[in-house]
Amino acid sequence: MNVLNWKTLKKEDIFPCYSRPFCKFLKNNNLYYIKKEYDKKAKKYFFVFLRTVKFNDLLNEWRNNKLSGTFAFPKREGGEVVE
């Protein structure tokens, strides 16, 4: 889904995401962004997601995993996966 003018949506209905790991986590859970934009000030791309029930559930799961140290993707040390 690609929204031509996502900026017309209410701020509480969207989530701009600058985290590639979080975007990958969402994609792995079959949730896709509606728009990819370039932030000239930050000099990087960000992805715009609609705040749905599924999105909010996944965001809470991501935050809980981050707080507990149970990351969705294992950290790498010297090319080796650490679990």
Backbone torsions as a table, in degrees:
resi	resn	phi	psi	omega
1	MET	NA	129.7	180.0
2	ASN	-128.4	117.2	-179.5
3	VAL	-94.6	126.4	-176.8
4	LEU	-65.8	-45.2	-178.1
5	ASN	-128.5	78.5	-179.0
6	TRP	-68.0	-18.2	-178.1
7	LYS	-68.6	-13.9	177.2
8	THR	-83.3	-11.1	178.7
9	LEU	-76.5	155.4	178.1
10	LYS	-66.1	143.6	-178.4
11	LYS	-59.1	-33.9	-179.6
12	GLU	-75.0	-8.3	-179.6
13	ASP	-97.8	-3.7	-178.4
14	ILE	-128.2	162.1	177.5
15	PHE	-138.9	108.9	175.0
16	PRO	-80.9	126.5	-173.9
17	CYS	-118.0	123.9	177.7
18	TYR	-102.9	-2.7	-175.4
19	SER	-94.8	112.3	177.9
20	ARG	-65.3	-40.0	176.8
21	PRO	-60.4	-40.0	178.9
22	PHE	-66.8	-40.0	176.9
23	CYS	-61.5	-40.8	178.4
24	LYS	-64.8	-40.9	177.3
25	PHE	-59.8	-45.1	179.2
26	LEU	-63.7	-44.4	179.8
27	LYS	-61.5	-41.2	178.1
28	ASN	-64.2	-19.6	177.3
29	ASN	-105.1	23.5	174.7
30	ASN	59.8	39.5	174.3
31	LEU	-123.3	125.0	-172.2
32	TYR	-119.4	149.9	179.7
33	TYR	-71.5	158.0	179.4
34	ILE	-97.9	-18.8	-179.5
35	LYS	-158.3	143.1	173.6
36	LYS	-113.6	128.2	-176.7
37	GLU	-131.0	160.3	175.5
38	TYR	-108.1	126.9	177.9
39	ASP	-93.8	108.4	-177.2
40	LYS	-65.1	-34.5	-179.2
41	LYS	-69.7	-46.5	-179.9
42	ALA	-81.7	-15.7	-179.2
43	LYS	58.8	44.0	176.2
44	LYS	-156.4	162.3	178.7
45	TYR	-81.2	150.7	170.4
46	PHE	-135.4	162.1	-175.6
47	PHE	-121.0	137.8	-177.8
48	VAL	-104.6	124.9	178.2
49	PHE	-114.9	148.1	171.5
50	LEU	-80.7	136.6	177.8
51	ARG	-81.6	95.0	177.0
52	THR	-106.8	175.7	176.5
53	VAL	-60.7	-44.2	179.5
54	LYS	-61.9	-44.3	178.9
55	PHE	-59.9	-48.1	-179.4
56	ASN	-61.4	-38.6	177.0
57	ASP	-62.8	-43.8	179.9
58	LEU	-69.1	-36.7	176.4
59	LEU	-62.6	-43.5	177.0
60	ASN	-63.4	-40.7	177.5
61	GLU	-62.5	-44.5	179.6
62	TRP	-60.4	-46.8	-179.6
63	ARG	-63.6	-42.9	179.1
64	ASN	-64.0	-41.6	178.0
65	ASN	-63.6	-39.4	-180.0
66	LYS	-65.6	-42.8	179.8
67	LEU	-67.2	-37.8	-177.2
68	SER	-84.7	-11.0	-177.8
69	GLY	84.1	7.7	177.8
70	THR	-96.1	85.8	-175.4
71	PHE	-78.3	152.7	180.0
72	ALA	-69.1	-27.8	-179.5
73	PHE	-125.2	130.5	-179.6
74	PRO	-64.7	146.3	176.7
75	LYS	-74.7	152.3	179.6
76	ARG	-112.3	138.5	174.2
77	GLU	-128.4	115.4	179.2
78	GLY	60.1	32.8	179.0
79	GLY	86.9	-12.6	179.9
80	GLU	-96.1	140.7	178.2
81	VAL	-78.5	128.9	178.5
82	VAL	-106.1	126.3	180.0
83	GLU	-114.6	NA	NA
